[in-house]
Amino acid sequence: MGLGIDALRSFVVLAEELHFGRASLRRHVSQPALSKQIKRLEAAIGGKLFERTTGHVLLTPAGDALRDRARALVTDAAALESFGQHAVRSSLGRLRIGFGIAAIGDLLPRAVIAFRRSYPDVILEMQDLGSQKQLDAVLDGSLDLGFVRMPISNVRIESTNVLREEMMIVVPANGFPERLSLRLLRDKPFVLIARATSETFQRHALSLCLAAGFSANVVQEAKELFTVLNLVRAGLGVSLLPGTARKMGVPGVRFHPVKSGSASWTIGMIWRKDRRELIEPFQKAVMAVKKT
């Protein structure tokens, strides 16, 4: 017969209380049940742990020797139980989300905040990836959902459109006319989002310049919207960025629309059809903040 953890818990409590009534109350068991646990434990180790006399309960030398070790085992078991429960919750309550530079500007942060209010125990893992890499990751299961350029055509993927984004001209606040077209920037140096950050976005920006009649002179690339905005502010060049970049509130820059039908695009939320856990509540959070 092994040393069960419940019996060890009862032994530790009785060793502290030295009273079967108080110990049974702490353990939420009857006194007979507590006595049986102690007897089973004594049978397992082959000797008495307590001396029972009228009105008194005392530890035997064996019980005294076992007390501290039993207390440590009970503490370790409680820690292991807590760790196991957390591991189960984490494996069942984890949402891995991919995003690109346009989604992170406003919509996604507000959706995450709203989702956390209702699901505070869900672990959110965020990955900054281009649209194609997000699609690949959703398909292979390393992401649960992504925010990508639409359309996406894949029989294994479900999607919903979440926002319409627009490419904007960004220039320093001084030295440029109030009304500005992309063609007027043909001789200017450009600072763009790095290809490594979003190949799709950079290709879109360069194609708009070509449509305006020139090839952009890219003198600097940066990984972050905030960095690009501040490089433009410093006069290093002009840029093309998503309209959500305006919400960053960087001073010293001005935004102008690109007057072209191809300057806007749709961002959608995608997920695999066979993996819907937590997708629907997060989608509801996204749609709720979209309306505000």
Residue frames as qw, qx, qy, qz and C-alpha x, y, z in Angstrom:
[[0.000, 0.889, 0.459, 0.000, 0.00, 0.00, 0.00],
 [0.456, 0.388, -0.004, 0.801, 1.50, 3.34, -1.05],
 [0.193, -0.446, -0.385, 0.785, 1.60, 6.65, 0.76],
 [0.192, 0.713, 0.564, 0.371, -1.38, 8.50, -0.72],
 [0.198, 0.316, -0.076, 0.925, -1.19, 12.29, -0.85],
 [0.493, -0.601, -0.244, -0.580, -4.58, 12.62, 0.87],
 [0.821, -0.441, -0.322, 0.168, -3.37, 10.52, 3.77],
 [0.568, 0.042, -0.182, 0.802, -0.21, 12.63, 4.00],
 [0.107, -0.519, -0.096, -0.843, -2.34, 15.80, 4.05],
 [0.695, -0.593, -0.275, -0.300, -4.39, 14.38, 6.90],
 [0.798, -0.229, -0.294, 0.474, -1.22, 13.39, 8.76],
 [0.339, 0.269, -0.098, 0.896, 0.22, 16.92, 8.43],
 [0.351, -0.575, -0.145, -0.725, -2.99, 18.57, 9.65],
 [0.811, -0.507, -0.283, -0.076, -3.34, 16.16, 12.59],
 [0.714, -0.046, -0.261, 0.649, 0.33, 16.67, 13.48],
 [0.104, 0.383, -0.056, 0.916, -0.36, 20.42, 13.66],
 [0.525, -0.503, -0.136, -0.673, -3.64, 20.23, 15.54],
 [0.178, 0.127, -0.900, 0.378, -3.00, 17.12, 17.71],
 [0.426, 0.228, 0.562, -0.671, -6.78, 16.86, 17.91],
 [0.249, 0.220, 0.875, 0.353, -8.94, 14.64, 15.68],
 [0.184, 0.770, 0.569, -0.221, -11.96, 16.93, 15.86],
 [0.042, 0.836, -0.122, -0.533, -10.13, 20.06, 14.77],
 [0.215, -0.334, 0.748, 0.531, -8.15, 18.17, 12.15],
 [0.304, 0.400, 0.846, 0.176, -11.28, 16.62, 10.64],
 [0.185, 0.864, 0.327, -0.335, -12.86, 20.07, 10.38],
 [0.048, -0.719, 0.407, 0.562, -9.83, 21.46, 8.55],
 [0.169, -0.163, 0.871, 0.431, -9.77, 18.47, 6.19],
 [0.596, 0.153, -0.102, -0.782, -13.57, 18.58, 5.65],
 [0.578, 0.018, -0.800, -0.161, -13.91, 14.88, 6.48],
 [0.762, -0.555, -0.119, -0.312, -15.55, 13.00, 9.35],
 [0.360, -0.682, 0.612, -0.173, -13.44, 11.89, 12.33],
 [0.873, -0.037, 0.486, -0.017, -13.86, 8.17, 11.43],
 [0.753, 0.639, 0.042, 0.153, -12.67, 8.89, 7.87],
 [0.090, 0.865, -0.440, 0.222, -9.67, 10.79, 9.20],
 [0.639, -0.475, 0.590, -0.137, -8.84, 7.93, 11.58],
 [0.912, 0.250, 0.321, 0.051, -8.98, 5.42, 8.71],
 [0.532, 0.802, -0.189, 0.198, -6.56, 7.55, 6.63],
 [0.191, -0.771, 0.564, -0.226, -4.10, 7.70, 9.50],
 [0.805, -0.215, 0.543, -0.104, -4.37, 3.95, 10.13],
 [0.851, 0.498, 0.128, 0.103, -3.76, 3.22, 6.44],
 [0.283, 0.852, -0.368, 0.242, -0.70, 5.47, 6.52],
 [0.472, -0.602, 0.608, -0.213, 0.60, 3.74, 9.66],
 [0.911, 0.074, 0.403, -0.036, 0.02, 0.36, 8.02],
 [0.693, 0.703, -0.079, 0.137, 1.97, 1.50, 4.96],
 [0.181, 0.773, -0.512, 0.327, 5.04, 2.55, 6.96],
 [0.753, -0.045, -0.638, 0.157, 4.77, -0.29, 9.46],
 [0.404, -0.180, -0.573, 0.690, 4.48, 1.65, 12.70],
 [0.129, -0.827, -0.521, 0.166, 2.54, 4.13, 14.79],
 [0.307, 0.481, 0.067, 0.819, 2.69, 7.85, 14.06],
 [0.324, -0.553, 0.112, -0.759, 0.49, 9.00, 16.95],
 [0.204, -0.132, -0.872, 0.425, -0.10, 7.94, 20.53],
 [0.407, -0.469, -0.346, -0.703, -3.80, 8.17, 21.33],
 [0.223, -0.193, -0.788, 0.541, -4.82, 8.54, 24.97],
 [0.082, -0.760, -0.643, 0.052, -7.98, 9.87, 26.56],
 [0.038, -0.965, -0.168, 0.196, -8.18, 13.54, 25.56],
 [0.210, -0.769, 0.440, 0.413, -4.66, 13.62, 24.12],
 [0.871, 0.460, 0.097, 0.143, -2.98, 12.95, 20.77],
 [0.324, -0.792, 0.413, 0.312, 0.82, 12.92, 20.66],
 [0.655, 0.623, -0.414, -0.110, 3.33, 12.33, 17.89],
 [0.934, -0.246, 0.141, 0.217, 5.50, 9.26, 18.21],
 [0.371, -0.596, 0.441, 0.559, 9.23, 9.62, 17.45],
 [0.427, 0.200, 0.726, 0.500, 8.47, 8.18, 13.99],
 [0.166, 0.840, 0.507, 0.095, 5.66, 10.68, 13.50],
 [0.212, -0.892, 0.068, 0.393, 7.88, 13.53, 14.60],
 [0.431, -0.328, 0.594, 0.595, 10.58, 12.42, 12.13],
 [0.346, 0.406, 0.735, 0.419, 8.05, 12.17, 9.30],
 [0.077, 0.819, 0.437, -0.364, 6.25, 15.47, 9.97],
 [0.015, -0.729, 0.237, 0.642, 8.58, 17.95, 8.17],
 [0.163, -0.150, 0.813, 0.539, 9.17, 15.64, 5.23],
 [0.191, 0.538, 0.820, 0.050, 5.43, 15.03, 4.82],
 [0.083, 0.832, 0.236, -0.494, 4.75, 18.77, 4.96],
 [0.064, -0.538, 0.515, 0.664, 7.30, 19.34, 2.14],
 [0.173, 0.127, 0.903, 0.372, 5.73, 16.58, 0.03],
 [0.160, 0.711, 0.660, -0.182, 2.24, 18.05, 0.50],
 [0.032, 0.792, -0.054, -0.608, 3.51, 21.51, -0.49],
 [0.110, -0.323, 0.722, 0.601, 5.23, 20.09, -3.58],
 [0.204, 0.370, 0.892, 0.164, 2.07, 18.19, -4.54],
 [0.152, 0.812, 0.416, -0.379, -0.01, 21.37, -4.27],
 [0.008, -0.680, 0.352, 0.643, 2.50, 23.24, -6.45],
 [0.167, -0.075, 0.873, 0.452, 2.47, 20.42, -9.01],
 [0.215, 0.590, 0.775, -0.071, -1.33, 20.40, -9.07],
 [0.112, 0.838, 0.135, -0.516, -1.41, 24.17, -9.62],
 [0.081, -0.502, 0.602, 0.616, 1.19, 23.92, -12.39],
 [0.222, 0.174, 0.916, 0.286, -0.75, 21.15, -14.11],
 [0.212, 0.743, 0.588, -0.238, -3.99, 23.13, -14.00],
 [0.056, 0.790, -0.155, -0.591, -2.23, 26.17, -15.46],
 [0.168, -0.272, 0.786, 0.529, -0.71, 24.02, -18.21],
 [0.249, 0.445, 0.853, 0.110, -4.14, 22.66, -19.13],
 [0.158, 0.850, 0.331, -0.379, -5.69, 26.13, -19.14],
 [0.067, -0.664, 0.406, 0.624, -2.81, 27.44, -21.24],
 [0.209, -0.047, 0.861, 0.462, -3.08, 24.69, -23.84],
 [0.150, 0.594, 0.784, 0.098, -6.84, 25.16, -24.11],
 [0.011, -0.930, -0.305, 0.205, -6.86, 28.92, -23.61],
 [0.381, -0.450, 0.345, 0.730, -4.26, 30.24, -26.02],
 [0.546, 0.774, 0.317, -0.043, -4.89, 32.34, -29.09],
 [0.520, -0.282, 0.369, 0.717, -2.06, 32.97, -31.54],
 [0.359, 0.860, 0.310, -0.187, -2.68, 36.03, -33.72],
 [0.555, 0.049, 0.325, 0.765, -0.81, 37.30, -36.74],
 [0.138, 0.910, 0.281, -0.273, -0.98, 40.91, -37.86],
 [0.595, 0.385, 0.193, 0.679, 0.53, 43.34, -40.32],
 [0.274, -0.044, -0.161, 0.947, 1.44, 47.01, -40.15],
 [0.272, -0.352, -0.303, -0.843, -2.03, 48.28, -41.05],
 [0.639, -0.485, -0.566, -0.190, -3.96, 46.16, -38.53],
 [0.589, -0.286, -0.474, 0.589, -1.74, 47.07, -35.60],
 [0.148, 0.334, 0.002, 0.931, -2.33, 50.79, -36.00],
 [0.374, -0.216, 0.205, -0.878, -5.71, 50.99, -34.28],
 [0.791, -0.133, -0.298, -0.517, -8.21, 48.17, -34.71],
 [0.769, 0.014, -0.624, 0.140, -6.23, 45.24, -33.32],
 [0.211, 0.164, -0.615, 0.742, -5.02, 46.89, -30.08],
 [0.473, -0.154, 0.196, -0.845, -8.57, 47.95, -29.20],
 [0.835, -0.039, -0.408, -0.366, -9.91, 44.48, -30.06],
 [0.583, 0.109, -0.709, 0.383, -7.31, 42.84, -27.82],
 [0.083, -0.166, 0.497, -0.848, -8.28, 45.11, -24.91],
 [0.681, -0.090, -0.032, -0.726, -11.99, 44.31, -25.40],
 [0.813, 0.052, -0.568, -0.119, -11.31, 40.57, -25.68],
 [0.380, 0.177, -0.713, 0.563, -9.20, 40.54, -22.50],
 [0.391, -0.235, 0.309, -0.834, -12.08, 42.03, -20.51],
 [0.862, -0.043, -0.053, -0.502, -14.22, 38.97, -21.24],
 [0.973, 0.061, -0.193, 0.113, -11.44, 36.34, -21.40],
 [0.172, -0.897, 0.388, -0.123, -8.74, 37.44, -18.94],
 [0.727, -0.400, 0.555, 0.057, -7.24, 33.94, -18.60],
 [0.845, 0.479, 0.190, 0.143, -6.66, 33.37, -22.32],
 [0.500, -0.499, 0.344, 0.618, -3.02, 33.70, -23.31],
 [0.559, 0.816, 0.106, -0.105, -2.59, 35.88, -26.41],
 [0.614, -0.295, 0.421, 0.599, 0.49, 35.45, -28.58],
 [0.406, 0.865, 0.081, -0.282, 1.02, 38.15, -31.21],
 [0.657, -0.116, 0.471, 0.577, 3.25, 37.78, -34.28],
 [0.243, 0.785, -0.104, -0.561, 4.11, 40.57, -36.72],
 [0.515, -0.012, 0.756, 0.404, 4.11, 38.94, -40.16],
 [0.238, 0.244, -0.430, -0.836, 3.34, 39.77, -43.77],
 [0.754, 0.129, 0.073, -0.640, 0.11, 38.51, -45.32],
 [0.766, 0.292, -0.546, -0.174, 1.58, 35.49, -47.11],
 [0.265, 0.265, -0.824, 0.425, 3.50, 34.35, -44.04],
 [0.463, -0.064, 0.497, -0.731, 0.35, 34.69, -41.96],
 [0.826, 0.190, -0.176, -0.500, -1.61, 32.58, -44.42],
 [0.620, 0.307, -0.717, 0.086, 1.08, 29.89, -44.40],
 [0.022, 0.217, -0.764, 0.607, 1.17, 29.91, -40.59],
 [0.648, 0.012, 0.281, -0.708, -2.62, 29.64, -40.28],
 [0.830, 0.251, -0.377, -0.326, -2.61, 26.73, -42.71],
 [0.588, 0.249, -0.730, 0.246, 0.16, 24.83, -40.89],
 [0.665, -0.579, -0.470, -0.038, -1.42, 25.50, -37.49],
 [0.541, -0.083, -0.336, 0.766, 1.28, 27.70, -35.97],
 [0.147, -0.023, 0.128, -0.981, -1.20, 30.63, -35.98],
 [0.221, 0.440, 0.825, -0.279, -4.87, 30.49, -35.04],
 [0.333, 0.844, 0.421, 0.000, -5.89, 33.57, -36.98],
 [0.467, -0.113, 0.197, 0.855, -4.38, 36.39, -39.00],
 [0.230, 0.843, 0.230, -0.429, -5.13, 39.86, -40.31],
 [0.506, -0.079, 0.588, 0.626, -4.18, 39.90, -43.99],
 [0.260, 0.352, -0.300, -0.847, -4.77, 41.65, -47.27],
 [0.636, 0.352, 0.655, -0.207, -7.83, 40.32, -49.02],
 [0.896, -0.125, -0.028, -0.425, -8.90, 38.48, -51.02],
 [0.220, -0.396, 0.890, -0.045, -7.68, 35.07, -49.84],
 [0.831, 0.168, -0.234, -0.476, -8.81, 32.06, -51.83],
 [0.178, 0.300, -0.926, 0.145, -8.20, 28.73, -50.10],
 [0.662, -0.300, -0.548, -0.415, -10.73, 25.98, -49.45],
 [0.619, -0.252, -0.637, 0.385, -9.31, 25.39, -45.94],
 [0.204, -0.059, -0.281, 0.936, -9.67, 29.04, -44.90],
 [0.062, -0.813, -0.575, -0.063, -12.61, 31.04, -43.61],
 [0.328, 0.037, -0.056, 0.942, -12.47, 34.82, -43.54],
 [0.005, -0.861, -0.505, 0.061, -14.33, 38.00, -42.81],
 [0.351, 0.557, 0.026, 0.752, -13.52, 41.54, -43.93],
 [0.458, -0.609, -0.465, 0.451, -12.77, 43.85, -41.02],
 [0.087, -0.813, -0.055, 0.573, -11.55, 47.17, -42.40],
 [0.623, 0.696, 0.186, 0.306, -10.74, 49.19, -45.47],
 [0.526, -0.585, 0.109, 0.607, -7.28, 50.74, -45.49],
 [0.464, 0.873, 0.107, 0.103, -5.88, 53.53, -47.67],
 [0.704, 0.008, 0.006, 0.710, -2.34, 54.39, -48.68],
 [0.066, -0.980, -0.154, 0.105, -1.40, 57.95, -47.72],
 [0.536, 0.570, -0.186, 0.594, 1.42, 60.31, -48.77],
 [0.583, -0.747, -0.171, 0.270, 3.45, 61.43, -45.75],
 [0.495, 0.582, -0.081, 0.640, 5.68, 64.52, -45.94],
 [0.353, -0.185, -0.423, 0.814, 7.32, 66.91, -43.44],
 [0.022, 0.776, 0.549, -0.308, 4.94, 69.56, -42.13],
 [0.049, 0.854, -0.094, -0.509, 6.91, 72.39, -43.77],
 [0.147, -0.476, 0.648, 0.576, 8.20, 72.88, -47.30],
 [0.136, 0.211, 0.894, 0.371, 5.37, 71.20, -49.22],
 [0.298, -0.189, -0.252, -0.901, 2.20, 72.65, -50.76],
 [0.522, -0.020, 0.527, -0.671, -1.18, 72.21, -49.09],
 [0.879, 0.326, 0.142, -0.318, -2.46, 70.25, -52.07],
 [0.146, -0.578, 0.776, 0.207, -0.09, 67.47, -53.04],
 [0.925, 0.255, -0.085, -0.269, -0.13, 64.67, -55.58],
 [0.863, -0.274, 0.348, 0.242, 2.18, 61.68, -55.69],
 [0.706, 0.569, 0.154, 0.394, 3.52, 62.79, -59.11],
 [0.021, 0.944, -0.161, 0.287, 4.95, 65.95, -57.51],
 [0.629, -0.656, 0.418, -0.009, 7.25, 63.75, -55.38],
 [0.926, 0.364, -0.040, 0.090, 8.98, 62.07, -58.31],
 [0.490, 0.628, -0.391, 0.461, 12.32, 63.74, -57.50],
 [0.454, -0.683, 0.355, -0.449, 12.14, 63.25, -53.74],
 [0.232, 0.257, -0.918, 0.194, 13.91, 60.57, -51.68],
 [0.750, -0.338, -0.283, -0.493, 11.57, 57.99, -50.17],
 [0.128, -0.303, 0.843, -0.427, 11.59, 56.26, -46.79],
 [0.728, -0.084, -0.424, -0.533, 9.52, 53.06, -46.90],
 [0.817, -0.333, 0.383, -0.273, 8.50, 50.17, -44.69],
 [0.136, -0.498, 0.828, 0.218, 11.15, 47.48, -45.15],
 [0.662, 0.176, -0.586, -0.433, 10.51, 44.64, -47.56],
 [0.321, 0.073, -0.903, 0.276, 11.39, 42.22, -44.75],
 [0.252, 0.134, 0.578, -0.764, 8.53, 43.66, -42.68],
 [0.599, 0.504, 0.525, -0.333, 5.93, 43.53, -45.43],
 [0.310, -0.079, 0.664, 0.676, 6.90, 42.70, -48.98],
 [0.162, 0.637, 0.720, 0.221, 3.27, 43.15, -50.04],
 [0.090, -0.907, -0.258, 0.322, 3.07, 46.66, -48.61],
 [0.272, -0.584, 0.368, 0.670, 6.34, 47.83, -50.13],
 [0.298, 0.166, 0.763, 0.549, 5.39, 46.39, -53.51],
 [0.093, 0.796, 0.597, 0.023, 2.09, 48.25, -53.33],
 [0.177, -0.851, -0.013, 0.494, 3.83, 51.54, -52.51],
 [0.300, -0.360, 0.574, 0.672, 6.31, 51.16, -55.36],
 [0.267, 0.407, 0.784, 0.386, 3.55, 50.24, -57.81],
 [0.043, 0.891, 0.408, -0.195, 1.66, 53.43, -56.95],
 [0.203, -0.713, 0.281, 0.610, 4.77, 55.46, -57.76],
 [0.304, -0.033, 0.760, 0.574, 5.16, 53.66, -61.08],
 [0.184, 0.669, 0.708, 0.133, 1.49, 54.36, -61.84],
 [0.056, -0.922, -0.152, 0.353, 2.22, 58.04, -61.12],
 [0.601, 0.787, -0.073, 0.119, 4.97, 57.98, -63.77],
 [0.148, 0.764, -0.570, 0.263, 8.21, 57.48, -61.82],
 [0.819, -0.083, -0.530, 0.205, 10.32, 54.94, -59.97],
 [0.487, -0.864, 0.004, -0.128, 10.71, 55.82, -56.30],
 [0.439, 0.553, -0.541, 0.458, 14.21, 56.67, -55.08],
 [0.792, -0.571, -0.197, -0.092, 14.21, 54.66, -51.83],
 [0.267, 0.675, -0.507, 0.466, 17.03, 55.95, -49.61],
 [0.136, -0.288, 0.766, -0.558, 15.96, 54.30, -46.36],
 [0.640, -0.289, -0.627, -0.338, 13.87, 51.39, -45.13],
 [0.202, -0.331, 0.635, -0.668, 12.55, 50.88, -41.58],
 [0.210, -0.164, -0.964, 0.010, 10.72, 48.08, -39.82],
 [0.073, -0.543, -0.703, 0.453, 8.26, 50.20, -37.84],
 [0.120, 0.809, 0.443, 0.367, 5.65, 52.80, -38.81],
 [0.375, -0.899, -0.098, 0.204, 6.76, 55.01, -35.94],
 [0.582, -0.367, 0.341, 0.641, 10.36, 54.97, -37.20],
 [0.379, 0.426, 0.532, 0.626, 9.32, 55.88, -40.75],
 [0.085, -0.913, -0.368, -0.157, 7.19, 58.77, -39.47],
 [0.450, -0.821, 0.072, 0.345, 10.06, 60.19, -37.46],
 [0.563, -0.096, 0.454, 0.684, 12.50, 59.84, -40.35],
 [0.211, 0.673, 0.489, 0.513, 10.07, 61.82, -42.52],
 [0.306, -0.925, -0.215, 0.068, 9.69, 64.35, -39.71],
 [0.562, -0.584, 0.237, 0.535, 13.49, 64.73, -39.64],
 [0.352, 0.806, -0.200, -0.432, 13.51, 65.52, -43.37],
 [0.425, -0.318, 0.788, 0.311, 15.22, 62.34, -44.56],
 [0.035, -0.062, -0.792, -0.606, 12.54, 61.79, -47.19],
 [0.613, -0.025, 0.008, -0.790, 8.86, 61.36, -47.94],
 [0.164, -0.069, 0.979, -0.096, 6.84, 58.18, -47.58],
 [0.616, -0.157, -0.447, -0.629, 3.74, 56.17, -48.35],
 [0.011, -0.074, 0.875, -0.479, 2.05, 54.68, -45.28],
 [0.212, -0.507, -0.816, -0.181, -1.35, 53.26, -44.29],
 [0.206, -0.669, -0.149, -0.698, -3.88, 55.80, -43.07],
 [0.743, -0.590, -0.315, 0.021, -3.89, 54.26, -39.59],
 [0.632, 0.053, -0.236, 0.736, -0.42, 55.75, -39.09],
 [0.073, -0.618, -0.056, -0.781, -2.15, 59.09, -38.47],
 [0.701, -0.628, -0.239, -0.238, -3.44, 57.74, -35.16],
 [0.771, -0.114, -0.303, 0.548, 0.11, 57.55, -33.83],
 [0.195, -0.962, -0.184, 0.051, 0.03, 61.32, -33.46],
 [0.673, -0.142, 0.109, 0.717, 3.61, 61.98, -34.55],
 [0.092, 0.904, 0.126, -0.397, 4.01, 65.77, -34.86],
 [0.136, -0.661, 0.469, 0.569, 5.79, 67.52, -37.71],
 [0.177, 0.013, 0.857, 0.485, 4.33, 65.45, -40.54],
 [0.540, 0.318, 0.108, -0.772, 1.32, 65.84, -42.82],
 [0.447, 0.145, 0.875, 0.112, -0.79, 63.23, -44.59],
 [0.412, 0.402, -0.240, -0.781, -2.24, 63.54, -48.08],
 [0.833, 0.216, 0.461, -0.217, -4.47, 61.08, -49.97],
 [0.222, -0.217, 0.757, 0.575, -3.15, 59.18, -52.97],
 [0.581, 0.421, 0.110, -0.688, -5.67, 59.99, -55.66],
 [0.344, 0.280, -0.822, -0.356, -5.88, 56.54, -57.17],
 [0.846, -0.170, -0.119, -0.490, -8.45, 53.76, -57.04],
 [0.858, 0.095, -0.477, 0.167, -5.65, 51.27, -56.39],
 [0.112, 0.532, -0.515, 0.663, -4.48, 53.10, -53.27],
 [0.603, -0.331, 0.404, -0.603, -6.93, 51.32, -50.95],
 [0.481, 0.111, -0.864, -0.097, -7.31, 47.70, -49.93],
 [0.765, -0.449, -0.100, -0.451, -9.31, 45.45, -47.62],
 [0.066, 0.385, -0.851, 0.352, -7.91, 43.76, -44.52],
 [0.807, -0.235, -0.322, -0.436, -9.62, 40.57, -43.46],
 [0.470, -0.465, 0.684, -0.308, -9.42, 38.19, -40.54],
 [0.732, 0.243, -0.574, -0.274, -8.65, 34.60, -41.56],
 [0.500, -0.387, 0.717, -0.292, -8.68, 31.26, -39.75],
 [0.166, 0.135, -0.940, -0.266, -8.70, 27.58, -40.61],
 [0.635, -0.231, -0.343, -0.652, -12.14, 26.02, -40.97],
 [0.796, -0.215, -0.566, 0.016, -11.34, 23.12, -38.66],
 [0.496, -0.151, -0.484, 0.705, -9.92, 25.29, -35.85],
 [0.145, -0.697, -0.320, -0.625, -12.59, 27.58, -34.44],
 [0.584, -0.575, -0.467, 0.331, -11.87, 27.56, -30.69],
 [0.308, -0.626, -0.162, 0.698, -11.84, 31.16, -29.38],
 [0.257, 0.156, 0.469, 0.830, -12.07, 32.50, -32.95],
 [0.116, -0.684, -0.605, -0.390, -15.73, 33.48, -32.71],
 [0.378, -0.825, -0.311, 0.283, -15.42, 35.48, -29.44],
 [0.411, -0.386, 0.197, 0.802, -12.35, 37.30, -30.77],
 [0.158, 0.354, 0.592, 0.706, -14.17, 38.04, -34.03],
 [0.220, -0.813, -0.529, -0.103, -17.04, 39.52, -31.99],
 [0.435, -0.683, -0.084, 0.581, -14.56, 41.74, -30.14],
 [0.342, -0.059, 0.424, 0.837, -13.11, 42.94, -33.45],
 [0.002, 0.552, 0.621, 0.557, -16.52, 43.74, -34.89],
 [0.332, -0.809, -0.449, 0.182, -17.60, 45.50, -31.69],
 [0.371, -0.601, 0.062, 0.706, -14.64, 47.90, -31.67],
 [0.298, 0.197, 0.570, 0.740, -14.99, 48.41, -35.41],
 [0.070, -0.747, -0.591, -0.298, -18.36, 50.05, -34.76],
 [0.387, -0.823, -0.232, 0.344, -16.94, 52.52, -32.24]]
